[in-house]
Amino acid sequence: MTTPAVTVLDWKKLKQVYEEAERRYLESLPPEHFMEAVPHARQREITLESFAVIHALRPDI
């Protein structure tokens, strides 16, 4: 069964509309939205270092 050309064009247009809305939304966000809180950054650093120690002792993990 084939899809009518009108439906395919509608999906392409809908995709363009969504992508434009996404772009506008991202541009409207303040820089704080993309920043990482200091406590979260510290926890991420601790976690990554812990995994590095484990990996040094157990490369199979």
C-alpha positions as CSV (number, residue, x, y, z in Angstrom):
1,M,0.0,0.0,0.0
2,T,1.4,3.4,-1.0
3,T,1.1,6.6,0.9
4,P,-0.5,9.5,-0.9
5,A,1.9,12.3,-1.9
6,V,-0.1,14.9,0.1
7,T,0.4,13.0,3.3
8,V,4.2,12.8,2.8
9,L,4.3,16.5,2.1
10,D,2.3,17.2,5.2
11,W,4.7,15.2,7.3
12,K,7.6,17.1,5.9
13,K,5.9,20.4,6.6
14,L,5.0,19.3,10.1
15,K,8.6,18.3,10.7
16,Q,9.8,21.7,9.6
17,V,7.3,23.4,11.9
18,Y,8.4,21.3,14.9
19,E,12.1,22.0,14.2
20,E,11.5,25.7,13.9
21,A,9.6,25.7,17.2
22,E,12.4,23.7,18.8
23,R,15.0,26.2,17.6
24,R,13.0,29.2,18.9
25,Y,12.5,27.5,22.3
26,L,16.2,26.7,22.7
27,E,17.2,30.2,21.8
28,S,14.7,31.6,24.4
29,L,16.3,29.6,27.3
30,P,18.6,31.5,29.6
31,P,22.2,30.4,30.0
32,E,21.4,29.2,33.6
33,H,19.3,26.4,32.0
34,F,22.5,24.8,30.5
35,M,24.7,25.2,33.6
36,E,25.5,22.5,36.0
37,A,25.2,23.2,39.8
38,V,28.4,23.1,41.7
39,P,27.3,20.2,44.0
40,H,26.2,18.2,41.0
41,A,29.5,18.8,39.3
42,R,31.4,17.7,42.4
43,Q,29.4,14.5,42.6
44,R,30.0,13.8,38.9
45,E,33.7,14.3,39.4
46,I,33.7,11.9,42.5
47,T,31.8,9.3,40.5
48,L,34.1,9.4,37.5
49,E,37.2,9.2,39.7
50,S,35.7,6.3,41.6
51,F,35.0,4.4,38.4
52,A,38.6,5.2,37.3
53,V,40.0,3.6,40.4
54,I,37.7,0.5,40.0
55,H,38.7,0.2,36.4
56,A,42.4,0.3,37.3
57,L,41.9,-2.5,39.8
58,R,39.4,-4.4,37.7
59,P,39.7,-3.7,33.9
60,D,37.0,-6.2,33.2
61,I,34.4,-3.9,34.8
